[in-house]
Amino acid sequence: MTRRLVVTGVDGFVGRHLARVAAQSGFEVFGISRNAQPDAEALASLTGYASADLRRGWPVGVPLDADVVHLAGLAAVGPSFDSPQEYIDGNSAMVTSMCEALLSAGFTGRVVGVSTGAVYAQEEEVARIETDPVAYTSPYVVSKVLTENQLAYYARRGLRTVVARPFNHIGPNQGPGFLLPDLLRQHLASAPERPLRVGNLDTRRDYTDVRDVARAYLALATAPRLAHDVYNVASGTARSGREILEALYEALGQPVPPLEVDDSRIRVTDPALIVGNSSRLRSDTGWFPAVSFRSTIADTVAAGL
C-alpha cells in the first residue's frame, strides 16, 4: 500500500527537500502552504496541495490516511525580538488549528511537530540531550516551547505526536537570514576588492545538511514505534562560522577576502557553542547524517541563489 505524507510549509527551505525525499522514497506527498499555488519545483514532488493560512484553520481535503510533518511557522530568531507576539500567537495558532481538525476528523497517523535545538540552556559546552533544561532566550524559543507543550496536550487527547528538535541546518536553496546563504549572497554582490562584512565567526554551531534533516523527519513520521516523545536532529559536530566561510571559498575556488566585523551582526547573548546529541534518534530509527560537510557547501554553491 502506498504511504502518504502531509507536509505543511511545503514550499519552504526544508519543506521542498522533505517533499522531494519522500516522493523519491515512494510516498504520495500532500503539501500545504499559504501560497495560492506551489511553484513548479515544489509541485513536481506533490500529488495534492491546499492553500491555507494555518493560523486561521486547517484546509479541507487533507488525506486522513497519512502522517504529518508540521514545518509551517515563523522560524527566525532575530526578527522574533521585533515581533514577539506575532511569533507566539502565530506558531501556537497553527498547532491548534491542525490538531483540533485532525482530532475531529478521526486522524490516526503520526504528527511530527518541528521545534528547535535552540530551546536548550547552554550553560555548559557539552552536546545537548533531550532531557536537558530549556532556556527562554528569545520570543522564537518561547513560541517553540509553547508548541511542544501543545503537542503534548494533544497527545493526551489521543493524537500520536512527536517533537523534533533540529539544530542548525544548511544546504542548497536556503533563503536569506542564515550564515551560509548570507555569505554567498554578499560574495556575489561585492566587488572583488571590497572586504566581506561579518559578525562573530568564532561561535560554533551544529550544522546538519537539510537533506539529512528531511530524512530524519521522514524517519520519525514513519517509524513503527517510537520510545520517546522528543528527538534531537543533529550531526553531533560543532563548526565555527570561520570554518563555514573557509569551506565556502574553497568551494568557490577563491581565497578568503579581507573581513570587516559588523557590530550590528553580533548578539552578545549568543552562546559560544551549540551542539546536539542525536543518539536517541539514531537508536530508535536508524537515522544518521549521510551528507558530508564539504558536499553540503559544494552543493549549495552549485545550486546558486
C-alpha positions in Angstrom: 0.0 0.0 0.0 1.3 3.5 -0.9 2.1 5.6 2.1 1.1 9.2 2.3 2.7 12.2 3.9 1.3 15.6 4.6 3.9 18.4 4.7 2.9 21.9 6.0 5.1 24.7 4.8 5.9 22.6 1.8 7.4 25.4 -0.3 9.9 26.5 2.4 13.5 25.5 2.6 13.1 22.2 4.4 9.6 21.5 3.1 10.9 21.3 -0.5 13.6 18.9 0.4 11.3 16.8 2.5 8.7 16.5 -0.2 11.4 15.5 -2.7 13.0 12.9 -0.4 9.6 11.5 0.5 8.5 11.3 -3.2 11.7 9.6 -4.2 11.1 7.1 -1.4 7.7 6.2 -2.9 5.4 8.4 -0.8 2.4 10.3 -2.1 3.0 13.8 -0.7 0.2 16.3 0.0 1.6 19.8 0.6 0.1 22.8 2.4 1.3 26.4 2.3 -0.1 29.9 2.2 0.6 30.4 -1.5 -2.3 30.0 -3.9 -0.3 27.5 -5.9 3.1 25.9 -5.3 5.8 26.8 -7.8 6.9 24.2 -10.4 9.8 23.0 -8.3 7.6 22.2 -5.3 4.8 20.9 -7.4 6.9 18.2 -9.0 7.0 16.3 -5.7 3.3 16.6 -4.8 0.2 14.5 -5.5 -2.0 17.1 -3.8 -1.9 20.6 -2.5 -4.0 23.0 -0.4 -3.5 26.7 0.2 -4.3 27.8 3.7 -3.3 30.2 6.4 -3.0 27.7 9.2 -3.4 30.4 11.8 -7.0 30.6 10.7 -7.8 27.0 10.1 -6.9 23.6 8.6 -7.8 23.1 5.0 -10.4 20.6 3.8 -9.4 17.6 1.6 -6.2 16.7 3.5 -5.7 12.9 3.5 -6.5 11.2 6.8 -4.6 8.1 6.0 -1.2 9.9 6.2 1.4 11.1 8.6 2.0 14.8 9.0 5.3 16.8 9.3 4.4 20.3 10.5 7.0 22.7 9.2 4.9 25.8 8.7 5.7 28.7 11.1 7.8 31.7 11.8 11.3 30.3 12.0 14.0 33.0 12.6 15.4 34.0 16.0 16.4 37.6 15.2 13.1 39.0 13.9 11.2 37.5 16.8 12.6 40.2 19.1 10.9 42.8 16.9 7.6 40.9 16.7 7.4 38.8 19.8 3.6 38.4 20.0 3.3 37.6 16.3 5.7 34.7 16.7 4.0 33.4 19.9 0.4 33.8 18.5 1.2 32.6 15.0 3.2 29.5 15.8 0.8 28.4 18.5 -2.4 29.1 16.5 -1.1 26.8 13.7 -0.7 23.9 16.0 -4.2 24.5 17.5 -5.8 24.6 14.0 -4.0 21.5 12.9 -4.6 19.3 15.9 -8.2 20.3 16.6 -9.1 19.5 13.0 -7.2 16.2 13.0 -8.8 15.1 16.2 -12.3 15.9 14.9 -11.6 14.0 11.7 -10.5 10.8 13.5 -6.9 11.1 12.2 -4.8 8.0 13.0 -1.4 8.9 11.6 1.5 10.5 13.5 2.2 14.2 13.7 5.8 15.3 13.8 6.0 18.8 15.2 9.2 20.6 14.3 10.6 22.6 17.2 14.3 23.7 17.5 17.5 22.8 19.3 17.7 26.5 20.3 15.4 25.7 23.2 18.2 24.3 25.3 20.1 26.2 28.0 23.7 26.5 27.1 25.4 26.8 30.4 28.0 24.2 29.7 29.8 23.5 26.4 28.5 20.0 26.0 26.2 18.3 23.5 22.6 18.8 24.5 20.4 15.8 25.1 16.6 15.7 25.1 16.3 15.7 28.9 18.5 18.8 29.4 16.8 22.0 30.7 15.4 24.6 28.3 16.0 28.4 28.4 13.7 31.0 27.1 16.2 33.1 25.3 14.0 34.6 22.5 10.3 35.0 21.6 11.0 32.4 18.9 12.1 29.9 21.5 9.2 30.8 23.7 6.8 30.1 20.8 8.5 26.7 20.1 8.4 25.5 23.7 4.7 26.5 23.7 4.0 24.4 20.6 5.9 21.5 22.2 3.5 21.7 25.2 0.5 21.9 22.9 1.6 18.7 21.1 1.9 17.0 24.5 -1.6 18.2 25.4 -3.0 16.8 22.1 -1.2 13.5 22.7 -3.1 13.2 25.9 -6.3 13.8 23.9 -5.5 10.9 21.5 -3.2 12.2 18.7 0.1 10.4 18.1 2.6 13.3 18.3 6.3 13.5 18.4 8.6 16.6 18.6 11.7 17.0 16.5 14.4 19.5 17.8 16.6 20.2 14.9 19.9 22.1 15.4 21.2 24.4 12.6 20.7 23.0 9.1 22.2 24.2 5.9 22.2 23.2 2.2 21.1 24.0 -1.3 18.5 26.8 -1.8 18.5 28.1 1.8 17.0 31.6 2.0 18.5 34.8 3.4 18.9 35.4 7.1 21.3 32.5 7.7 25.0 32.3 7.7 25.9 30.3 4.6 23.4 31.9 2.1 24.1 35.4 3.5 27.9 34.9 3.0 27.3 33.6 -0.5 24.9 36.5 -1.4 27.4 39.1 -0.1 30.2 37.5 -2.1 28.2 37.5 -5.3 27.1 41.1 -4.8 30.5 42.5 -3.7 33.3 43.9 -5.8 36.5 41.7 -5.6 38.5 44.3 -3.7 35.8 45.0 -1.0 36.0 43.4 2.4 33.4 40.9 3.4 31.2 42.2 6.3 30.8 39.5 9.0 29.6 39.0 12.6 31.2 36.8 15.2 32.7 33.9 13.2 34.1 32.2 16.3 30.8 30.9 17.6 30.4 27.2 16.9 27.2 25.6 15.8 26.0 22.1 14.9 25.2 22.1 11.2 23.3 19.2 9.5 22.6 19.0 5.8 19.0 19.9 5.0 18.6 16.6 3.1 19.7 14.6 6.2 17.2 16.7 8.3 14.5 15.8 5.8 15.3 12.1 6.1 15.2 12.4 9.9 11.7 13.9 9.8 10.5 11.1 7.4 12.0 8.5 9.8 10.2 10.0 12.8 6.9 10.2 10.8 7.0 6.6 9.7 8.8 4.6 12.4 6.6 1.7 13.5 7.3 2.6 17.2 8.9 5.4 19.0 10.0 5.1 22.6 10.2 8.8 23.3 8.2 12.0 22.5 11.2 14.3 21.8 14.1 13.7 19.5 17.2 15.9 18.6 18.2 16.1 15.0 21.9 17.0 14.9 25.2 16.0 13.5 27.0 16.0 16.8 29.8 18.1 15.4 30.2 21.8 16.0 31.8 24.1 13.4 32.7 27.7 13.7 31.5 30.4 11.3 35.1 30.7 10.2 35.0 27.1 9.1 31.9 27.8 7.1 33.5 30.8 5.5 36.7 28.9 4.6 34.8 26.0 3.1 32.6 28.3 1.1 35.6 30.0 -0.5 37.3 26.6 -1.1 34.2 25.5 -3.0 34.2 28.8 -4.9 37.9 28.2 -5.8 38.9 31.6 -4.4 40.9 32.9 -1.5 39.0 34.2 1.5 38.7 38.0 1.1 39.6 40.6 3.8 37.0 40.7 6.5 35.3 43.6 8.3 33.4 43.0 11.5 29.9 44.5 11.6 28.9 45.0 15.2 25.2 45.1 14.2 25.5 41.4 13.3 26.7 40.4 16.8 24.4 39.4 19.6 26.3 39.5 22.9 23.9 36.9 24.4 24.8 34.3 21.7 26.5 31.2 23.4 29.9 30.3 22.2 28.8 26.7 21.4 25.6 24.9 20.5 25.8 21.3 19.6 23.3 18.4 19.8 23.4 14.7 20.7 21.2 12.7 18.4 21.9 9.2 19.9 18.2 8.8 20.7 17.1 9.4 17.1 19.9 7.1 15.8 19.0 4.3 18.2 15.2 4.4 17.6 15.0 5.0 13.9 18.5 4.0 12.4 18.9 7.6 11.1 22.4 9.0 10.6 23.7 12.1 8.7 24.9 10.9 5.3 25.9 14.1 3.5 29.5 15.3 4.3 30.1 18.9 5.3 32.2 19.6 2.2 29.4 18.2 0.0 26.9 20.4 1.7 28.9 23.5 0.9 29.8 22.5 -2.6 26.1 21.6 -3.4 25.0 24.9 -2.0 27.4 26.8 -4.2 26.4 24.7 -7.2 22.7 25.4 -6.7 23.3 29.1 -6.6 20.7 31.6 -5.2 
